[in-house]
């Protein structure tokens, strides 16, 4: 049985996948969220594939993945959870304030 947190993550993942199916694959922020969710779920291969796609389309994302989220004034705890997921996906993301 999945925990409530795991169920919430799966629901978010489903929403991102639905957006992708609807043809919104150009939204690299949604894909970054997808990669982070895959990373949090331990789906490393899927996370790395999504990251590779993001970096192919938006190479500047590699410079500072956190900046894209902070610029949009996302809550700090959400940004850090996303950065943690990207780290688990294999992306080197410096700690906040570094």
N, CA, C and O atoms as a GROMACS GRO file, in nm:
protein
  392
    1UNK      N    1   0.084  -0.118   0.000
    1UNK     CA    2   0.000   0.000   0.000
    1UNK      C    3   0.088   0.124   0.000
    1UNK      O    4   0.186   0.132   0.074
    2UNK      N    5   0.053   0.220  -0.082
    2UNK     CA    6   0.131   0.343  -0.093
    2UNK      C    7   0.093   0.440   0.017
    2UNK      O    8  -0.022   0.447   0.060
    3UNK      N    9   0.193   0.516   0.062
    3UNK     CA   10   0.166   0.620   0.161
    3UNK      C   11   0.089   0.734   0.094
    3UNK      O   12   0.083   0.743  -0.029
    4UNK      N   13   0.030   0.820   0.176
    4UNK     CA   14  -0.041   0.936   0.120
    4UNK      C   15   0.053   1.025   0.041
    4UNK      O   16   0.014   1.082  -0.061
    5UNK      N   17   0.176   1.039   0.086
    5UNK     CA   18   0.273   1.121   0.014
    5UNK      C   19   0.305   1.060  -0.122
    5UNK      O   20   0.312   1.132  -0.222
    6UNK      N   21   0.324   0.929  -0.127
    6UNK     CA   22   0.350   0.861  -0.255
    6UNK      C   23   0.231   0.874  -0.349
    6UNK      O   24   0.248   0.892  -0.469
    7UNK      N   25   0.111   0.866  -0.295
    7UNK     CA   26  -0.008   0.883  -0.378
    7UNK      C   27  -0.016   1.025  -0.434
    7UNK      O   28  -0.052   1.045  -0.550
    8UNK      N   29   0.019   1.123  -0.352
    8UNK     CA   30   0.018   1.262  -0.398
    8UNK      C   31   0.120   1.281  -0.509
    8UNK      O   32   0.093   1.350  -0.608
    9UNK      N   33   0.238   1.222  -0.493
    9UNK     CA   34   0.341   1.232  -0.597
    9UNK      C   35   0.293   1.166  -0.726
    9UNK      O   36   0.313   1.222  -0.834
   10UNK      N   37   0.231   1.052  -0.715
   10UNK     CA   38   0.180   0.984  -0.834
   10UNK      C   39   0.073   1.067  -0.903
   10UNK      O   40   0.067   1.070  -1.026
   11UNK      N   41  -0.012   1.134  -0.827
   11UNK     CA   42  -0.115   1.220  -0.887
   11UNK      C   43  -0.052   1.337  -0.962
   11UNK      O   44  -0.095   1.372  -1.072
   12UNK      N   45   0.050   1.396  -0.903
   12UNK     CA   46   0.120   1.506  -0.970
   12UNK      C   47   0.187   1.457  -1.097
   12UNK      O   48   0.183   1.523  -1.201
   13UNK      N   49   0.249   1.342  -1.088
   13UNK     CA   50   0.313   1.282  -1.205
   13UNK      C   51   0.210   1.257  -1.314
   13UNK      O   52   0.236   1.285  -1.431
   14UNK      N   53   0.095   1.207  -1.278
   14UNK     CA   54  -0.012   1.182  -1.375
   14UNK      C   55  -0.056   1.311  -1.443
   14UNK      O   56  -0.083   1.312  -1.563
   15UNK      N   57  -0.065   1.419  -1.366
   15UNK     CA   58  -0.105   1.548  -1.424
   15UNK      C   59  -0.002   1.598  -1.523
   15UNK      O   60  -0.037   1.649  -1.630
   16UNK      N   61   0.125   1.583  -1.490
   16UNK     CA   62   0.232   1.626  -1.581
   16UNK      C   63   0.231   1.540  -1.707
   16UNK      O   64   0.244   1.591  -1.818
   17UNK      N   65   0.214   1.410  -1.689
   17UNK     CA   66   0.207   1.322  -1.806
   17UNK      C   67   0.088   1.355  -1.894
   17UNK      O   68   0.099   1.351  -2.016
   18UNK      N   69  -0.025   1.389  -1.833
   18UNK     CA   70  -0.144   1.425  -1.910
   18UNK      C   71  -0.116   1.552  -1.991
   18UNK      O   72  -0.158   1.563  -2.106
   19UNK      N   73  -0.047   1.648  -1.932
   19UNK     CA   74  -0.013   1.770  -2.004
   19UNK      C   75   0.079   1.738  -2.121
   19UNK      O   76   0.065   1.795  -2.229
   20UNK      N   77   0.172   1.647  -2.100
   20UNK     CA   78   0.265   1.609  -2.205
   20UNK      C   79   0.190   1.541  -2.320
   20UNK      O   80   0.215   1.569  -2.437
   21UNK      N   81   0.098   1.453  -2.286
   21UNK     CA   82   0.019   1.384  -2.387
   21UNK      C   83  -0.064   1.485  -2.467
   21UNK      O   84  -0.087   1.467  -2.586
   22UNK      N   85  -0.107   1.591  -2.399
   22UNK     CA   86  -0.188   1.693  -2.466
   22UNK      C   87  -0.104   1.782  -2.558
   22UNK      O   88  -0.158   1.874  -2.621
   23UNK      N   89   0.025   1.757  -2.568
   23UNK     CA   90   0.109   1.832  -2.660
   23UNK      C   91   0.182   1.951  -2.601
   23UNK      O   92   0.220   2.042  -2.675
   24UNK      N   93   0.202   1.953  -2.471
   24UNK     CA   94   0.269   2.064  -2.407
   24UNK      C   95   0.415   2.031  -2.375
   24UNK      O   96   0.469   2.080  -2.276
   25UNK      N   97   0.477   1.950  -2.458
   25UNK     CA   98   0.613   1.906  -2.429
   25UNK      C   99   0.715   2.020  -2.435
   25UNK      O  100   0.829   2.002  -2.393
   26UNK      N  101   0.675   2.136  -2.487
   26UNK     CA  102   0.766   2.250  -2.491
   26UNK      C  103   0.781   2.315  -2.353
   26UNK      O  104   0.869   2.399  -2.335
   27UNK      N  105   0.699   2.280  -2.258
   27UNK     CA  106   0.705   2.341  -2.126
   27UNK      C  107   0.814   2.274  -2.043
   27UNK      O  108   0.789   2.177  -1.972
   28UNK      N  109   0.935   2.327  -2.051
   28UNK     CA  110   1.047   2.262  -1.984
   28UNK      C  111   1.033   2.264  -1.832
   28UNK      O  112   1.091   2.179  -1.765
   29UNK      N  113   0.959   2.358  -1.777
   29UNK     CA  114   0.940   2.360  -1.632
   29UNK      C  115   0.857   2.239  -1.589
   29UNK      O  116   0.886   2.177  -1.487
   30UNK      N  117   0.755   2.206  -1.666
   30UNK     CA  118   0.675   2.087  -1.633
   30UNK      C  119   0.760   1.963  -1.646
   30UNK      O  120   0.748   1.870  -1.566
   31UNK      N  121   0.845   1.961  -1.746
   31UNK     CA  122   0.932   1.844  -1.763
   31UNK      C  123   1.036   1.835  -1.652
   31UNK      O  124   1.073   1.725  -1.610
   32UNK      N  125   1.084   1.949  -1.606
   32UNK     CA  126   1.177   1.948  -1.493
   32UNK      C  127   1.107   1.891  -1.370
   32UNK      O  128   1.166   1.815  -1.294
   33UNK      N  129   0.981   1.930  -1.351
   33UNK     CA  130   0.902   1.873  -1.242
   33UNK      C  131   0.885   1.723  -1.259
   33UNK      O  132   0.893   1.648  -1.162
   34UNK      N  133   0.861   1.681  -1.382
   34UNK     CA  134   0.847   1.538  -1.410
   34UNK      C  135   0.977   1.464  -1.377
   34UNK      O  136   0.973   1.358  -1.315
   35UNK      N  137   1.090   1.519  -1.419
   35UNK     CA  138   1.219   1.456  -1.389
   35UNK      C  139   1.240   1.447  -1.238
   35UNK      O  140   1.288   1.345  -1.188
   36UNK      N  141   1.203   1.553  -1.166
   36UNK     CA  142   1.219   1.554  -1.020
   36UNK      C  143   1.130   1.449  -0.956
   36UNK      O  144   1.172   1.380  -0.863
   37UNK      N  145   1.007   1.437  -1.004
   37UNK     CA  146   0.916   1.336  -0.948
   37UNK      C  147   0.970   1.196  -0.976
   37UNK      O  148   0.972   1.112  -0.887
   38UNK      N  149   1.014   1.172  -1.099
   38UNK     CA  150   1.075   1.042  -1.129
   38UNK      C  151   1.194   1.016  -1.036
   38UNK      O  152   1.212   0.905  -0.987
   39UNK      N  153   1.275   1.120  -1.013
   39UNK     CA  154   1.389   1.104  -0.923
   39UNK      C  155   1.345   1.068  -0.782
   39UNK      O  156   1.403   0.980  -0.719
   40UNK      N  157   1.242   1.136  -0.732
   40UNK     CA  158   1.191   1.109  -0.597
   40UNK      C  159   1.135   0.967  -0.587
   40UNK      O  160   1.143   0.904  -0.482
   41UNK      N  161   1.078   0.918  -0.696
   41UNK     CA  162   1.019   0.784  -0.695
   41UNK      C  163   1.122   0.674  -0.722
   41UNK      O  164   1.089   0.555  -0.719
   42UNK      N  165   1.248   0.714  -0.748
   42UNK     CA  166   1.352   0.615  -0.774
   42UNK      C  167   1.352   0.563  -0.917
   42UNK      O  168   1.417   0.463  -0.947
   43UNK      N  169   1.280   0.631  -1.005
   43UNK     CA  170   1.274   0.594  -1.147
   43UNK      C  171   1.387   0.667  -1.220
   43UNK      O  172   1.363   0.753  -1.305
   44UNK      N  173   1.511   0.630  -1.186
   44UNK     CA  174   1.628   0.703  -1.232
   44UNK      C  175   1.641   0.706  -1.384
   44UNK      O  176   1.672   0.811  -1.440
   45UNK      N  177   1.619   0.596  -1.450
   45UNK     CA  178   1.633   0.593  -1.596
   45UNK      C  179   1.534   0.688  -1.663
   45UNK      O  180   1.570   0.762  -1.755
   46UNK      N  181   1.409   0.687  -1.617
   46UNK     CA  182   1.308   0.777  -1.673
   46UNK      C  183   1.346   0.922  -1.644
   46UNK      O  184   1.333   1.009  -1.730
   47UNK      N  185   1.392   0.948  -1.522
   47UNK     CA  186   1.430   1.084  -1.484
   47UNK      C  187   1.544   1.135  -1.572
   47UNK      O  188   1.541   1.249  -1.618
   48UNK      N  189   1.643   1.052  -1.594
   48UNK     CA  190   1.758   1.094  -1.676
   48UNK      C  191   1.718   1.116  -1.822
   48UNK      O  192   1.771   1.205  -1.888
   49UNK      N  193   1.625   1.037  -1.871
   49UNK     CA  194   1.577   1.056  -2.009
   49UNK      C  195   1.506   1.190  -2.022
   49UNK      O  196   1.525   1.262  -2.121
   50UNK      N  197   1.424   1.224  -1.924
   50UNK     CA  198   1.353   1.353  -1.927
   50UNK      C  199   1.453   1.468  -1.916
   50UNK      O  200   1.441   1.568  -1.987
   51UNK      N  201   1.551   1.454  -1.827
   51UNK     CA  202   1.654   1.557  -1.813
   51UNK      C  203   1.731   1.577  -1.943
   51UNK      O  204   1.759   1.690  -1.982
   52UNK      N  205   1.765   1.468  -2.009
   52UNK     CA  206   1.838   1.478  -2.136
   52UNK      C  207   1.756   1.556  -2.238
   52UNK      O  208   1.810   1.636  -2.314
   53UNK      N  209   1.626   1.532  -2.241
   53UNK     CA  210   1.538   1.603  -2.333
   53UNK      C  211   1.533   1.752  -2.298
   53UNK      O  212   1.539   1.837  -2.387
   54UNK      N  213   1.522   1.783  -2.170
   54UNK     CA  214   1.519   1.923  -2.127
   54UNK      C  215   1.647   1.994  -2.169
   54UNK      O  216   1.643   2.103  -2.226
   55UNK      N  217   1.761   1.930  -2.142
   55UNK     CA  218   1.890   1.993  -2.170
   55UNK      C  219   1.914   2.008  -2.319
   55UNK      O  220   1.982   2.100  -2.362
   56UNK      N  221   1.858   1.917  -2.400
   56UNK     CA  222   1.872   1.929  -2.545
   56UNK      C  223   1.793   2.049  -2.596
   56UNK      O  224   1.836   2.117  -2.689
   57UNK      N  225   1.678   2.075  -2.536
   57UNK     CA  226   1.593   2.185  -2.581
   57UNK      C  227   1.623   2.318  -2.512
   57UNK      O  228   1.605   2.425  -2.570
   58UNK      N  229   1.671   2.309  -2.386
   58UNK     CA  230   1.696   2.429  -2.306
   58UNK      C  231   1.830   2.413  -2.234
   58UNK      O  232   1.833   2.391  -2.113
   59UNK      N  233   1.940   2.424  -2.307
   59UNK     CA  234   2.073   2.400  -2.246
   59UNK      C  235   2.104   2.490  -2.128
   59UNK      O  236   2.180   2.449  -2.040
   60UNK      N  237   2.048   2.609  -2.123
   60UNK     CA  238   2.077   2.700  -2.011
   60UNK      C  239   2.019   2.649  -1.880
   60UNK      O  240   2.060   2.692  -1.772
   61UNK      N  241   1.924   2.557  -1.887
   61UNK     CA  242   1.868   2.499  -1.766
   61UNK      C  243   1.977   2.432  -1.683
   61UNK      O  244   1.969   2.429  -1.560
   62UNK      N  245   2.078   2.379  -1.749
   62UNK     CA  246   2.188   2.310  -1.679
   62UNK      C  247   2.268   2.406  -1.592
   62UNK      O  248   2.324   2.366  -1.490
   63UNK      N  249   2.274   2.534  -1.633
   63UNK     CA  250   2.355   2.630  -1.558
   63UNK      C  251   2.306   2.647  -1.415
   63UNK      O  252   2.386   2.649  -1.321
   64UNK      N  253   2.176   2.660  -1.398
   64UNK     CA  254   2.119   2.681  -1.264
   64UNK      C  255   1.972   2.640  -1.265
   64UNK      O  256   1.884   2.724  -1.283
   65UNK      N  257   1.945   2.510  -1.245
   65UNK     CA  258   1.807   2.464  -1.249
   65UNK      C  259   1.717   2.534  -1.147
   65UNK      O  260   1.598   2.554  -1.172
   66UNK      N  261   1.773   2.570  -1.032
   66UNK     CA  262   1.694   2.634  -0.927
   66UNK      C  263   1.641   2.770  -0.972
   66UNK      O  264   1.529   2.808  -0.935
   67UNK      N  265   1.719   2.843  -1.049
   67UNK     CA  266   1.682   2.980  -1.088
   67UNK      C  267   1.548   2.985  -1.160
   67UNK      O  268   1.470   3.077  -1.138
   68UNK      N  269   1.522   2.889  -1.246
   68UNK     CA  270   1.398   2.889  -1.322
   68UNK      C  271   1.276   2.883  -1.229
   68UNK      O  272   1.172   2.943  -1.258
   69UNK      N  273   1.289   2.811  -1.118
   69UNK     CA  274   1.179   2.797  -1.024
   69UNK      C  275   1.170   2.918  -0.931
   69UNK      O  276   1.061   2.966  -0.902
   70UNK      N  277   1.285   2.967  -0.885
   70UNK     CA  278   1.288   3.081  -0.794
   70UNK      C  279   1.236   3.206  -0.864
   70UNK      O  280   1.163   3.285  -0.804
   71UNK      N  281   1.274   3.224  -0.989
   71UNK     CA  282   1.228   3.339  -1.067
   71UNK      C  283   1.077   3.345  -1.074
   71UNK      O  284   1.018   3.453  -1.078
   72UNK      N  285   1.014   3.230  -1.075
   72UNK     CA  286   0.868   3.223  -1.081
   72UNK      C  287   0.804   3.226  -0.942
   72UNK      O  288   0.685   3.202  -0.927
   73UNK      N  289   0.886   3.256  -0.842
   73UNK     CA  290   0.841   3.274  -0.703
   73UNK      C  291   0.769   3.152  -0.646
   73UNK      O  292   0.670   3.164  -0.574
   74UNK      N  293   0.820   3.036  -0.679
   74UNK     CA  294   0.764   2.914  -0.622
   74UNK      C  295   0.809   2.903  -0.478
   74UNK      O  296   0.918   2.950  -0.444
   75UNK      N  297   0.728   2.841  -0.392
   75UNK     CA  298   0.765   2.828  -0.251
   75UNK      C  299   0.898   2.755  -0.234
   75UNK      O  300   0.928   2.659  -0.304
   76UNK      N  301   0.976   2.806  -0.140
   76UNK     CA  302   1.111   2.752  -0.118
   76UNK      C  303   1.110   2.602  -0.093
   76UNK      O  304   1.195   2.530  -0.147
   77UNK      N  305   1.017   2.552  -0.011
   77UNK     CA  306   1.016   2.409   0.018
   77UNK      C  307   0.986   2.327  -0.107
   77UNK      O  308   1.039   2.217  -0.124
   78UNK      N  309   0.902   2.379  -0.195
   78UNK     CA  310   0.873   2.310  -0.321
   78UNK      C  311   0.997   2.310  -0.410
   78UNK      O  312   1.031   2.207  -0.469
   79UNK      N  313   1.064   2.425  -0.419
   79UNK     CA  314   1.185   2.434  -0.501
   79UNK      C  315   1.289   2.336  -0.451
   79UNK      O  316   1.352   2.266  -0.531
   80UNK      N  317   1.308   2.329  -0.319
   80UNK     CA  318   1.410   2.239  -0.266
   80UNK      C  319   1.371   2.092  -0.286
   80UNK      O  320   1.458   2.008  -0.308
   81UNK      N  321   1.242   2.060  -0.279
   81UNK     CA  322   1.198   1.923  -0.307
   81UNK      C  323   1.226   1.888  -0.453
   81UNK      O  324   1.267   1.776  -0.484
   82UNK      N  325   1.202   1.984  -0.543
   82UNK     CA  326   1.232   1.962  -0.684
   82UNK      C  327   1.382   1.943  -0.706
   82UNK      O  328   1.423   1.855  -0.782
   83UNK      N  329   1.464   2.025  -0.641
   83UNK     CA  330   1.609   2.014  -0.655
   83UNK      C  331   1.657   1.879  -0.600
   83UNK      O  332   1.747   1.817  -0.657
   84UNK      N  333   1.597   1.835  -0.491
   84UNK     CA  334   1.632   1.704  -0.436
   84UNK      C  335   1.598   1.594  -0.535
   84UNK      O  336   1.676   1.500  -0.554
   85UNK      N  337   1.484   1.605  -0.599
   85UNK     CA  338   1.445   1.507  -0.700
   85UNK      C  339   1.539   1.507  -0.819
   85UNK      O  340   1.572   1.402  -0.873
   86UNK      N  341   1.583   1.627  -0.862
   86UNK     CA  342   1.677   1.635  -0.973
   86UNK      C  343   1.812   1.575  -0.934
   86UNK      O  344   1.878   1.511  -1.016
   87UNK      N  345   1.853   1.595  -0.809
   87UNK     CA  346   1.977   1.531  -0.762
   87UNK      C  347   1.964   1.379  -0.767
   87UNK      O  348   2.055   1.309  -0.812
   88UNK      N  349   1.850   1.329  -0.721
   88UNK     CA  350   1.827   1.184  -0.723
   88UNK      C  351   1.821   1.131  -0.866
   88UNK      O  352   1.844   1.013  -0.890
   89UNK      N  353   1.789   1.220  -0.960
   89UNK     CA  354   1.786   1.184  -1.100
   89UNK      C  355   1.925   1.186  -1.163
   89UNK      O  356   1.943   1.148  -1.279
   90UNK      N  357   2.024   1.232  -1.085
   90UNK     CA  358   2.160   1.233  -1.135
   90UNK      C  359   2.214   1.370  -1.174
   90UNK      O  360   2.327   1.380  -1.220
   91UNK      N  361   2.135   1.473  -1.156
   91UNK     CA  362   2.178   1.609  -1.191
   91UNK      C  363   2.251   1.670  -1.072
   91UNK      O  364   2.204   1.660  -0.959
   92UNK      N  365   2.364   1.732  -1.096
   92UNK     CA  366   2.434   1.800  -0.988
   92UNK      C  367   2.371   1.938  -0.970
   92UNK      O  368   2.379   2.024  -1.059
   93UNK      N  369   2.310   1.958  -0.856
   93UNK     CA  370   2.246   2.084  -0.823
   93UNK      C  371   2.308   2.133  -0.692
   93UNK      O  372   2.299   2.066  -0.590
   94UNK      N  373   2.371   2.252  -0.696
   94UNK     CA  374   2.430   2.301  -0.572
   94UNK      C  375   2.324   2.332  -0.468
   94UNK      O  376   2.208   2.358  -0.502
   95UNK      N  377   2.362   2.330  -0.340
   95UNK     CA  378   2.267   2.364  -0.235
   95UNK      C  379   2.221   2.509  -0.249
   95UNK      O  380   2.288   2.592  -0.310
   96UNK      N  381   2.106   2.538  -0.191
   96UNK     CA  382   2.053   2.676  -0.194
   96UNK      C  383   2.155   2.771  -0.134
   96UNK      O  384   2.218   2.741  -0.032
   97UNK      N  385   2.172   2.886  -0.198
   97UNK     CA  386   2.261   2.988  -0.148
   97UNK      C  387   2.407   2.965  -0.181
   97UNK      O  388   2.494   3.042  -0.138
   98UNK      N  389   2.436   2.860  -0.256
   98UNK     CA  390   2.577   2.832  -0.290
   98UNK      C  391   2.622   2.910  -0.412
   98UNK      O  392   2.737   2.898  -0.453
   0.00000   0.00000   0.00000
